[in-house]
């Protein structure tokens, strides 16, 4: 461990002070969005609105960092040490910092609390959307961010890792400073980012290919159909999540706004068409299936809610220009029901939607 951050440094005093702040932090900030599947019990002492404690200050090296502290409870410690292992591997595999994954600067154990020191980043993409009145990102912004995110997650996949919890909260801007401009079309002020550099964060649920795969992964809104149906999952579940993230960037709103699995599947069918019978036949969640079809009453109150709040994917297009068509073609391939037919990130990076970036690099 680096002496600037380790257990004998100024961090120890800082950790004690922050542990004293925990009751206030836990009372003050309650999220309204669904969190990770274990977010309510993850044991992060200083999380608030999904963020780590920010702007901590290292006196010796004059560096501002982010600090993540995990409760001294055995199951949380084990998960934290697993995350540390993944972060150390990412650092060693990407010494040149080529890929947009957050860097762990150090970690230490303070009286049983695992403390992880990260580079300090800006707002999450979700928080920026929220603070900007959920105004969608432009197509060029989406392309720029998606290129970085896809390459970062592809790097994980090449090294036999699945993130399993990709969502806008886990994609952070390196610098979220912005200019304020008036949007005449929307008749309101709009924040325009000065930089579009992003990084993927939160590897607490990252899973190696050879490790045990829990039956349920991902935050609800970004959860792939094979996870809901308990068909087994692999790296393709990350691709589905990224498809959901991209359309959220495009719309400014979550595509599948639900807290119920069967309703979630019904929303998918409304947006993407019927779930193939061969997948429903294999589903372990038999209560979702009737005669090889989704057991869903379209005339119920829930059915009416789905019809009102969801529509076929192409109907979400705000323009019929070729660029928009290309984005939605990519989304369709990323949100393929059958994970064995879903586009890989290597293929996605080669999609014509990214042609403008390839031209810039030549």
C-alpha positions in Angstrom: 0.0 0.0 0.0 1.1 3.5 -0.7 2.1 5.4 2.5 0.1 8.5 1.3 -3.1 6.5 1.5 -2.3 3.6 3.9 -3.3 2.8 7.4 -0.6 5.0 8.9 -1.5 8.1 6.9 -3.8 11.0 7.4 -6.6 8.8 6.0 -7.1 7.0 9.4 -8.3 10.2 11.0 -10.4 11.0 8.0 -12.0 7.6 8.1 -12.9 8.0 11.8 -14.5 11.4 11.1 -16.5 10.0 8.2 -17.7 7.0 10.2 -19.1 9.5 12.7 -21.0 11.1 9.8 -22.8 7.9 8.7 -26.1 8.4 10.5 -26.5 11.8 9.0 -25.6 10.6 5.5 -28.0 7.6 5.7 -30.9 9.8 6.8 -30.3 12.6 4.4 -30.3 11.1 1.0 -32.9 8.6 -0.2 -32.9 7.5 -3.8 -36.1 7.2 -5.7 -34.6 5.1 -8.5 -34.2 1.3 -8.1 -30.7 0.6 -7.0 -28.5 -2.5 -7.6 -30.0 -5.8 -6.4 -28.1 -5.5 -3.2 -27.8 -1.8 -3.0 -29.9 -1.6 0.2 -27.5 -4.0 1.9 -24.2 -3.5 0.2 -22.6 -2.1 3.3 -21.2 1.1 1.8 -21.0 3.4 4.7 -20.7 6.7 2.9 -22.9 6.2 -0.2 -25.5 8.9 -0.8 -27.6 9.1 -4.0 -25.5 6.3 -5.4 -22.2 8.2 -5.0 -19.1 7.7 -3.0 -17.9 10.4 -0.6 -16.4 12.9 -2.9 -13.6 15.6 -2.7 -11.7 14.0 0.1 -8.3 15.6 0.6 -4.9 13.9 1.1 -2.7 16.3 3.0 0.7 14.8 2.2 0.3 14.5 -1.5 -2.2 17.3 -2.1 -4.5 15.0 -4.1 -8.3 15.0 -4.2 -9.7 11.5 -4.4 -12.9 9.6 -3.9 -13.1 7.2 -0.9 -15.4 4.1 -0.7 -15.8 2.6 2.8 -17.4 -0.8 3.3 -18.9 -1.8 6.7 -17.0 -4.3 8.9 -19.4 -7.2 8.2 -18.0 -10.4 6.9 -20.1 -10.7 3.7 -19.4 -7.1 2.8 -15.7 -7.5 3.5 -15.6 -10.5 1.2 -17.4 -8.6 -1.6 -15.1 -5.6 -1.1 -12.0 -7.7 -1.3 -13.3 -9.3 -4.5 -13.8 -5.8 -5.9 -10.3 -4.9 -4.9 -9.0 -8.0 -6.7 -10.9 -7.0 -9.9 -9.6 -3.4 -9.7 -6.0 -4.5 -9.2 -6.3 -6.8 -12.2 -7.8 -3.9 -14.3 -4.8 -1.7 -13.3 -2.3 -4.4 -14.1 -3.9 -5.3 -17.5 -4.2 -1.6 -18.5 -1.1 0.0 -17.3 -1.3 2.6 -20.1 -4.8 3.6 -19.0 -6.1 3.0 -22.5 -9.6 1.9 -21.4 -12.2 4.0 -19.6 -12.4 2.0 -16.3 -12.0 3.9 -13.0 -8.6 3.6 -11.5 -8.1 2.3 -7.9 -5.3 4.3 -6.4 -5.0 2.2 -3.2 -6.9 0.4 -0.6 -6.5 -0.3 3.1 -8.2 -1.9 6.1 -9.2 0.4 8.9 -10.4 -1.5 11.9 -12.1 -4.1 9.7 -13.6 -1.5 7.3 -12.3 -2.0 3.8 -11.5 1.5 2.4 -10.9 1.9 -1.4 -9.3 5.0 -2.7 -10.2 6.0 -6.3 -9.4 8.8 -8.7 -11.9 11.6 -8.3 -14.4 11.8 -11.2 -17.3 14.1 -12.0 -21.1 13.5 -11.9 -22.6 10.2 -13.1 -24.4 10.4 -16.5 -27.7 9.9 -14.6 -27.0 12.7 -12.2 -26.1 15.0 -15.1 -29.3 14.1 -16.9 -31.2 14.8 -13.8 -29.6 18.2 -13.1 -30.2 19.1 -16.8 -33.9 18.4 -16.4 -33.6 15.0 -18.1 -32.8 16.7 -21.4 -31.5 14.0 -23.8 -27.9 13.9 -25.0 -27.3 14.7 -28.6 -26.6 11.9 -31.1 -22.9 13.0 -31.4 -22.6 13.0 -27.6 -24.1 9.5 -27.4 -21.7 8.3 -30.1 -18.7 9.7 -28.3 -19.7 8.3 -24.9 -20.8 4.9 -26.3 -17.4 4.4 -28.1 -15.6 4.8 -24.8 -18.0 2.7 -22.8 -18.1 -0.1 -25.3 -14.3 -0.3 -25.5 -14.0 -0.4 -21.7 -16.6 -3.2 -21.3 -15.1 -5.1 -24.3 -11.8 -4.9 -22.5 -13.5 -6.5 -19.5 -15.0 -9.2 -21.7 -11.7 -10.0 -23.4 -10.3 -10.6 -19.9 -13.2 -13.0 -19.0 -15.1 -10.5 -16.8 -18.7 -9.5 -16.9 -19.6 -6.2 -15.2 -23.2 -7.2 -14.5 -24.4 -3.8 -13.2 -24.0 -1.3 -16.0 -26.4 1.6 -15.7 -26.1 5.4 -16.0 -25.2 5.8 -12.3 -22.1 3.6 -13.0 -20.9 5.7 -15.9 -19.2 8.9 -14.6 -17.9 11.9 -16.4 -14.2 12.5 -15.9 -15.1 16.2 -15.7 -18.7 17.3 -15.5 -18.1 21.0 -15.9 -20.5 22.6 -18.4 -21.5 25.8 -20.2 -25.0 27.1 -19.9 -26.8 27.9 -23.1 -30.4 28.8 -23.9 -32.2 26.1 -25.9 -34.7 28.0 -28.1 -36.5 24.9 -29.1 -37.1 23.7 -25.5 -37.4 27.4 -24.3 -35.1 26.8 -21.4 -31.5 26.9 -20.3 -29.4 23.8 -21.2 -26.2 22.6 -19.7 -23.6 21.6 -22.4 -20.7 19.5 -21.2 -17.2 20.9 -21.9 -15.8 17.3 -22.1 -17.4 14.0 -22.9 -14.7 11.7 -21.4 -16.4 9.0 -19.2 -15.4 6.1 -17.1 -17.1 2.9 -16.0 -17.2 2.4 -12.3 -18.4 0.0 -9.5 -16.9 -3.4 -10.0 -18.4 -4.8 -6.8 -20.6 -7.3 -8.8 -18.1 -8.0 -11.6 -17.9 -11.8 -12.2 -15.2 -13.9 -13.9 -16.4 -16.4 -16.5 -15.2 -19.3 -14.3 -16.9 -18.0 -11.1 -20.3 -19.0 -9.8 -23.0 -17.0 -11.6 -25.8 -15.9 -9.2 -29.3 -16.3 -10.7 -30.1 -12.6 -10.6 -27.8 -9.8 -11.6 -28.2 -6.2 -12.8 -30.3 -3.3 -11.7 -34.0 -3.9 -12.7 -34.3 -1.4 -15.5 -31.2 -2.7 -17.3 -31.7 -6.4 -16.6 -31.6 -8.7 -19.6 -34.5 -11.1 -20.4 -32.4 -14.2 -19.9 -31.7 -13.1 -16.3 -35.4 -12.5 -15.6 -36.4 -15.9 -17.1 -33.4 -17.5 -15.3 -32.0 -19.0 -18.5 -28.5 -18.4 -17.3 -26.4 -15.4 -18.3 -23.0 -14.5 -19.7 -21.3 -11.4 -21.0 -24.2 -10.7 -23.4 -26.2 -9.4 -20.4 -23.8 -6.4 -20.3 -24.6 -5.7 -24.0 -28.4 -5.6 -23.2 -27.7 -3.2 -20.3 -25.7 -1.0 -22.6 -28.6 -0.9 -25.1 -30.9 0.2 -22.4 -28.4 2.9 -21.3 -28.0 4.3 -24.9 -31.7 4.7 -25.4 -32.0 6.4 -22.0 -29.3 8.8 -23.2 -31.4 9.3 -26.3 -34.7 9.8 -24.6 -33.6 11.3 -21.3 -35.9 8.8 -19.6 -35.7 5.1 -18.6 -37.1 2.8 -21.2 -38.4 0.0 -18.9 -39.8 1.9 -15.9 -41.1 -1.0 -13.8 -40.5 -2.9 -10.5 -42.2 -6.2 -11.5 -40.6 -8.9 -13.6 -43.7 -10.0 -15.5 -44.5 -6.4 -16.3 -40.9 -5.9 -17.4 -41.2 -8.8 -19.9 -44.5 -7.3 -21.1 -42.8 -4.0 -21.7 -40.1 -5.7 -23.6 -42.7 -7.3 -25.9 -44.4 -4.0 -26.4 -41.1 -2.4 -27.5 -39.3 -5.3 -29.2 -42.1 -7.8 -30.2 -42.9 -11.2 -28.8 -40.3 -13.1 -26.8 -39.4 -16.2 -28.9 -41.2 -19.4 -27.9 -38.0 -21.4 -27.5 -36.8 -19.0 -24.8 -40.1 -19.2 -22.9 -40.0 -23.0 -23.2 -36.7 -23.1 -21.3 -37.7 -20.5 -18.7 -37.3 -21.6 -15.1 -39.9 -19.0 -14.1 -42.8 -21.0 -15.3 -45.4 -18.6 -13.7 -44.5 -16.1 -16.4 -45.4 -18.5 -19.2 -48.7 -20.0 -20.5 -48.8 -22.2 -23.7 -45.3 -21.0 -24.7 -46.3 -17.3 -24.5 -45.9 -14.6 -21.9 -48.8 -15.0 -19.5 -50.0 -11.4 -19.6 -53.4 -9.8 -19.6 -53.3 -6.7 -21.9 -56.7 -5.6 -20.7 -55.8 -5.4 -17.0 -54.8 -2.2 -15.4 -51.1 -3.3 -15.6 -51.7 -4.1 -19.3 -53.1 -0.6 -19.9 -50.2 0.9 -18.1 -47.7 -0.9 -20.4 -49.7 0.1 -23.6 -49.7 3.7 -22.4 -46.0 4.0 -21.4 -44.3 1.8 -24.0 -44.4 1.7 -27.8 -42.4 -0.2 -30.6 -38.7 0.7 -30.6 -38.7 2.6 -33.9 -41.5 4.9 -32.7 -39.1 6.4 -30.2 -37.0 7.9 -33.0 -37.1 11.7 -32.9 -35.8 11.9 -36.5 -35.8 9.7 -39.5 -32.3 10.8 -40.7 -29.7 8.1 -41.5 -27.8 8.7 -38.3 -30.8 8.1 -36.2 -31.7 5.0 -38.2 -28.2 3.6 -37.6 -28.5 4.2 -33.9 -31.8 2.3 -33.7 -30.4 -0.5 -35.9 -27.6 -0.9 -33.3 -30.0 -0.8 -30.4 -32.2 -3.5 -32.1 -29.1 -5.7 -32.3 -28.1 -5.0 -28.7 -31.5 -5.8 -27.4 -31.9 -9.1 -29.2 -33.8 -11.5 -26.9 -31.7 -14.5 -27.6 -28.3 -13.9 -26.0 -26.6 -16.3 -28.4 -27.7 -14.1 -31.3 -27.1 -10.7 -29.6 -24.4 -8.5 -31.1 -21.0 -8.6 -29.3 -19.3 -5.5 -28.2 -16.5 -6.1 -30.8 -19.2 -6.2 -33.5 -21.0 -3.2 -32.0 -17.8 -1.1 -32.1 -17.6 -1.9 -35.8 -21.2 -0.9 -36.5 -21.7 1.9 -39.1 -23.1 4.2 -36.3 -19.5 4.7 -35.3 -18.2 5.5 -38.8 -17.7 9.2 -38.0 -15.4 8.3 -35.1 -13.4 5.9 -37.3 -13.0 8.7 -39.9 -11.7 11.1 -37.3 -9.1 8.6 -36.2 -7.7 8.1 -39.7 
